[in-house]
Amino acid sequence: MRKIPATIVTGFLGAGKTSLLRHLVTHAEGRRIALVINEFGELGIDRELLLGCGLTNCTDDDVVELANGCICCTVAEDFLPALEKLIDRPDPPDHILIETSGLALPKPLVQAFNWPEIKARVTVDGVIAVIDAMAVAEGRFAANTPALIHDNPFDEVFGDQLSCADLVVLNKTDLADRATLDIAEREIGSRLRAQARHVNASFGKVSPQILLGLSAAAEDDLATRPSFHDAAGEHDHDDFDSFVVALGSIADPGAFVAKLPTVIAMHDVLRVKGFLDVPGKDFRLVIQAVGPRIEQYFDRPWGAGERRQSRLVVIGAKGIDRDAITAAIRA
């Protein structure tokens, strides 16, 4: 029996993983694709973004959401049952795409493919790490000195994602000049496995012919994918926090979005994403913020009988001031 290939898409918060998945689904070239989407926090946004793209080959049954926790810590409880359900379908997918939370470690997920329940039926075609070129060039993931690397949770997660990758997509290159790209390419080049390679992209637009069909069988190649957490023992996410800000209708979305960079900078927020209800508009307004960079667009109409509501997920380092951030966003 041919094993179903699965591609693990990893990368730090806001790197563009969902954009890459949307591009892959849009250009599926006849493949029946199923997706497993993992979110850090109680509110799932990425699944809704994928379903909001309006593609006929991207239905409710094809997109499985695992929310409120990083998949690397809930492999047995959440991921394996979800994967078994997909491959047990009467019409199993031709390819499975797995989007991890931006704070998840990919190696525990790769290890799970050696579990007897799925080893004979699914293989890890490849691990793809999506990287925000500007964030790397700005030094967001760099420790001050090599000795401090294990005291920097950003560097630990970023480093583990890179060291497990078969292919790195250096994304958002449209925002960077050549000098900035050179810095980012040198940084990731110094961390990549010898077997890995990288491509540059904007908006996650990389050909499926490059992303799929890597045939890495990563579950059989764990020894070449070193992780800081191999020696550190059990991994948790105590260094990060997430919460949801519920809002009413937003009559002036321009003014609302204009104030977000100040709130983000003042409280060192890592990520903001969600949907806004704009009176008089039939479509949801999507908000995506990575640091001070904010993207907004209307994706799909509100459904018949669907409750129109504005909700944003906020992610930051442990100890961020929930009350102050919520008050500032609502002001």
C-alpha positions as CSV (number, residue, x, y, z in Angstrom):
1,M,0.0,0.0,0.0
2,R,1.4,3.4,-1.0
3,K,2.0,5.6,2.0
4,I,0.1,8.9,2.1
5,P,2.7,11.8,2.1
6,A,2.3,14.4,4.8
7,T,4.1,17.8,4.8
8,I,4.7,19.6,8.1
9,V,4.7,23.3,7.7
10,T,6.4,25.0,10.6
11,G,7.7,28.6,11.3
12,F,7.5,31.3,14.0
13,L,4.4,33.4,14.6
14,G,3.3,35.4,11.6
15,A,5.9,34.0,9.2
16,G,3.2,33.3,6.5
17,K,2.4,29.6,7.0
18,T,-1.3,30.0,6.3
19,S,-0.6,32.1,3.1
20,L,1.6,29.3,1.9
21,L,-1.1,26.7,2.6
22,R,-3.7,28.8,0.8
23,H,-1.4,29.0,-2.2
24,L,-0.8,25.2,-2.1
25,V,-4.5,24.5,-1.9
26,T,-5.3,26.9,-4.7
27,H,-2.7,25.2,-6.9
28,A,-3.3,21.6,-5.8
29,E,-3.1,20.3,-9.4
30,G,-5.8,17.8,-8.9
31,R,-4.6,16.4,-5.5
32,R,-7.1,15.7,-2.8
33,I,-5.5,17.6,0.0
34,A,-6.5,17.5,3.7
35,L,-5.2,20.0,6.3
36,V,-4.5,19.8,10.0
37,I,-4.3,23.2,11.5
38,N,-2.9,23.8,15.0
39,E,-3.4,27.1,16.9
40,F,-1.8,28.4,20.1
41,G,-4.7,29.7,22.0
42,E,-8.4,29.1,22.5
43,L,-9.7,30.8,19.3
44,G,-8.9,29.2,15.9
45,I,-8.3,31.8,13.2
46,D,-6.2,30.0,10.5
47,R,-8.8,27.3,9.8
48,E,-11.3,30.1,9.2
49,L,-8.9,31.9,6.9
50,L,-8.4,28.7,4.8
51,L,-12.1,28.0,4.6
52,G,-12.7,31.7,3.8
53,C,-10.8,31.4,0.6
54,G,-13.9,30.0,-1.1
55,L,-12.2,27.0,-2.9
56,T,-14.3,24.0,-3.7
57,N,-11.4,21.7,-2.8
58,C,-11.2,23.2,0.7
59,T,-14.3,22.0,2.6
60,D,-15.1,21.7,6.3
61,D,-14.3,18.0,6.3
62,D,-10.9,18.6,4.7
63,V,-9.7,21.1,7.3
64,V,-9.2,19.7,10.9
65,E,-8.5,22.2,13.7
66,L,-6.5,21.4,16.8
67,A,-6.7,24.6,19.0
68,N,-5.8,25.7,22.5
69,G,-2.3,24.2,22.7
70,C,0.8,23.5,20.6
71,I,0.6,20.2,18.7
72,C,4.1,19.2,19.8
73,C,2.7,18.8,23.4
74,T,-0.5,17.1,22.5
75,V,0.6,14.5,19.9
76,A,-1.0,11.4,21.5
77,E,-4.2,13.2,22.7
78,D,-5.0,15.3,19.6
79,F,-2.8,14.8,16.6
80,L,-2.8,11.0,16.2
81,P,-6.6,10.6,16.5
82,A,-7.1,13.4,14.0
83,L,-4.6,11.9,11.5
84,E,-6.2,8.4,11.9
85,K,-9.6,9.8,11.2
86,L,-8.4,11.4,8.0
87,I,-6.6,8.3,6.6
88,D,-9.6,6.1,7.6
89,R,-12.0,8.0,5.4
90,P,-13.5,6.1,2.4
91,D,-11.8,8.7,0.2
92,P,-8.4,9.3,2.0
93,P,-6.5,12.4,0.9
94,D,-3.7,12.2,-1.6
95,H,-1.6,14.5,0.5
96,I,-1.9,15.9,4.1
97,L,-0.7,19.4,5.0
98,I,0.0,20.0,8.7
99,E,0.4,23.6,9.9
100,T,1.9,23.8,13.4
101,S,1.4,26.6,15.8
102,G,4.1,29.3,15.5
103,L,5.4,28.2,18.9
104,A,5.5,24.4,18.2
105,L,8.5,22.2,17.8
106,P,8.4,20.1,14.7
107,K,10.6,17.2,15.8
108,P,8.0,15.6,18.3
109,L,5.5,15.7,15.5
110,V,7.9,13.9,13.1
111,Q,8.6,11.3,15.8
112,A,4.9,10.6,16.0
113,F,4.9,9.2,12.5
114,N,6.8,6.2,13.9
115,W,3.8,5.2,16.0
116,P,2.5,1.7,14.9
117,E,-1.0,3.1,14.2
118,I,0.2,5.2,11.3
119,K,3.8,4.2,10.4
120,A,2.7,1.8,7.6
121,R,0.2,4.3,6.1
122,V,1.7,7.8,6.3
123,T,5.2,9.2,5.8
124,V,6.6,12.7,6.3
125,D,7.3,13.9,2.8
126,G,9.1,16.9,4.2
127,V,9.3,19.5,6.9
128,I,9.0,23.1,5.6
129,A,10.0,26.0,7.7
130,V,8.5,29.3,6.7
131,I,10.7,32.2,7.9
132,D,9.9,36.0,8.0
133,A,12.9,37.5,6.3
134,M,12.5,40.9,8.0
135,A,12.2,39.4,11.5
136,V,15.4,37.4,11.0
137,A,17.3,40.4,9.6
138,E,16.1,42.5,12.5
139,G,17.6,40.0,15.0
140,R,14.3,39.0,16.6
141,F,15.5,35.4,17.1
142,A,19.2,36.1,17.9
143,A,20.6,35.6,21.4
144,N,22.9,38.3,22.6
145,T,25.8,35.8,22.9
146,P,26.0,32.1,22.1
147,A,26.1,31.3,25.9
148,L,22.6,32.9,26.3
149,I,20.9,30.9,23.5
150,H,19.1,28.7,26.0
151,D,17.8,31.7,27.9
152,N,16.1,33.0,24.7
153,P,12.8,31.2,24.1
154,F,12.5,32.9,20.6
155,D,15.9,31.5,19.6
156,E,15.1,28.0,21.0
157,V,11.9,27.7,19.0
158,F,13.3,29.3,15.9
159,G,16.4,27.1,16.1
160,D,14.5,23.9,16.5
161,Q,12.2,24.7,13.6
162,L,15.2,25.4,11.3
163,S,17.2,22.4,12.4
164,C,14.3,20.0,11.5
165,A,13.6,21.5,8.1
166,D,14.1,19.9,4.7
167,L,13.2,23.1,3.0
168,V,13.2,26.7,4.3
169,V,10.9,29.3,2.6
170,L,12.4,32.7,3.3
171,N,9.1,34.6,3.0
172,K,8.0,38.2,2.8
173,T,11.0,39.1,0.6
174,D,8.9,41.8,-1.0
175,L,9.4,43.9,2.2
176,A,13.2,43.6,2.2
177,D,16.0,45.1,0.1
178,R,19.0,43.1,-1.1
179,A,21.1,44.0,2.0
180,T,18.4,42.9,4.4
181,L,18.0,39.6,2.5
182,D,21.7,39.0,2.6
183,I,21.6,39.3,6.4
184,A,18.6,36.9,6.6
185,E,20.1,34.4,4.2
186,R,23.4,34.3,6.2
187,E,21.6,33.8,9.5
188,I,19.5,30.9,8.3
189,G,22.4,29.4,6.3
190,S,24.4,29.1,9.4
191,R,21.7,27.1,11.1
192,L,20.5,24.8,8.3
193,R,21.1,21.0,8.2
194,A,23.5,20.0,5.5
195,Q,20.6,18.2,3.7
196,A,18.3,21.3,3.7
197,R,18.0,24.0,1.1
198,H,16.1,27.3,0.9
199,V,14.0,29.3,-1.5
200,N,12.8,32.9,-1.4
201,A,9.2,33.9,-1.6
202,S,6.6,36.6,-1.2
203,F,3.1,35.9,0.2
204,G,4.0,32.2,0.5
205,K,3.8,31.7,-3.3
206,V,6.0,28.7,-4.0
207,S,5.2,26.1,-6.6
208,P,3.8,22.8,-5.3
209,Q,6.4,21.1,-7.5
210,I,9.0,22.6,-5.1
211,L,7.2,22.1,-1.8
212,L,5.6,18.6,-2.4
213,G,7.3,15.4,-3.4
214,L,10.5,15.9,-1.3
215,S,10.3,12.2,-0.3
216,A,12.3,13.0,2.8
217,A,10.8,10.2,4.9
218,A,11.8,12.5,7.8
219,E,10.5,10.0,10.5
220,D,13.4,7.7,9.4
221,D,16.0,10.5,9.6
222,L,15.6,11.9,13.1
223,A,19.3,11.7,14.0
224,T,20.2,14.4,11.5
225,R,17.6,16.8,13.0
226,P,19.1,17.9,16.3
227,S,17.0,19.8,18.8
228,F,17.8,21.8,21.9
229,H,14.9,20.1,23.6
230,D,16.4,16.6,23.0
231,A,18.6,17.3,26.0
232,A,16.2,19.7,27.8
233,G,13.5,17.1,28.3
234,E,9.8,17.9,28.2
235,H,8.9,21.0,26.3
236,D,6.3,23.6,27.5
237,H,5.2,27.0,26.4
238,D,5.4,28.8,29.7
239,D,7.4,31.6,28.0
240,F,4.4,32.7,25.9
241,D,0.8,33.8,26.5
242,S,-2.3,34.2,24.4
243,F,-5.7,35.7,25.0
244,V,-8.8,36.9,23.0
245,V,-10.1,40.4,22.9
246,A,-13.8,40.5,22.1
247,L,-15.1,43.8,20.5
248,G,-18.3,45.2,19.2
249,S,-18.8,46.4,15.6
250,I,-16.0,48.6,14.3
251,A,-17.5,51.5,12.4
252,D,-14.2,53.1,11.4
253,P,-11.8,50.2,10.7
254,G,-9.2,52.7,9.3
255,A,-8.9,54.5,12.7
256,F,-9.0,51.2,14.5
257,V,-6.1,49.7,12.6
258,A,-4.1,52.9,12.8
259,K,-3.9,52.7,16.6
260,L,-2.8,49.1,16.7
261,P,0.9,49.7,16.0
262,T,1.2,51.9,19.1
263,V,-0.5,49.3,21.3
264,I,1.7,46.5,19.8
265,A,4.9,48.5,20.4
266,M,4.0,49.7,23.8
267,H,3.3,46.2,25.1
268,D,5.8,44.2,22.9
269,V,3.0,42.1,21.3
270,L,4.2,39.4,19.0
271,R,1.1,38.6,17.0
272,V,-2.5,39.9,16.5
273,K,-5.0,38.2,14.2
274,G,-8.7,37.9,13.9
275,F,-11.9,39.2,12.3
276,L,-13.8,42.5,12.6
277,D,-17.5,43.2,12.0
278,V,-17.8,46.4,10.0
279,P,-21.3,47.8,9.8
280,G,-22.7,48.1,6.3
281,K,-20.2,45.5,5.0
282,D,-21.3,42.0,4.0
283,F,-17.8,40.6,4.3
284,R,-15.5,39.9,7.4
285,L,-12.5,42.1,7.7
286,V,-9.4,40.1,8.4
287,I,-6.7,41.6,10.6
288,Q,-3.1,40.2,10.6
289,A,-0.3,41.9,12.6
290,V,3.3,40.8,13.0
291,G,4.9,43.3,15.3
292,P,4.0,46.7,13.8
293,R,3.3,45.4,10.3
294,I,-0.4,45.1,9.8
295,E,-2.4,43.6,6.9
296,Q,-6.1,43.9,6.4
297,Y,-8.5,42.6,3.8
298,F,-12.1,41.4,3.4
299,D,-12.2,37.6,2.9
300,R,-15.8,36.2,2.8
301,P,-19.4,37.2,3.5
302,W,-20.8,36.6,6.9
303,G,-22.9,33.4,6.7
304,A,-26.6,33.3,7.0
305,G,-27.4,32.9,10.7
306,E,-23.8,33.5,11.6
307,R,-23.2,35.8,14.5
308,R,-21.3,38.9,13.4
309,Q,-18.6,39.6,15.9
310,S,-15.2,41.2,16.2
311,R,-12.6,39.0,17.9
312,L,-8.8,39.3,18.0
313,V,-6.2,36.8,19.2
314,V,-3.2,38.5,21.0
315,I,0.1,36.6,21.5
316,G,3.1,37.8,23.4
317,A,5.8,36.8,25.9
318,K,4.6,35.5,29.3
319,G,3.5,38.3,31.6
320,I,2.1,40.6,28.9
321,D,-0.5,42.9,30.5
322,R,-3.8,41.5,29.3
323,D,-6.0,44.1,31.0
324,A,-4.0,47.1,29.6
325,I,-3.8,45.6,26.1
326,T,-7.5,44.9,26.1
327,A,-8.4,48.3,27.3
328,A,-6.1,50.0,24.7
329,I,-7.5,47.9,21.8
330,R,-11.1,48.7,22.9
331,A,-10.4,52.4,23.5
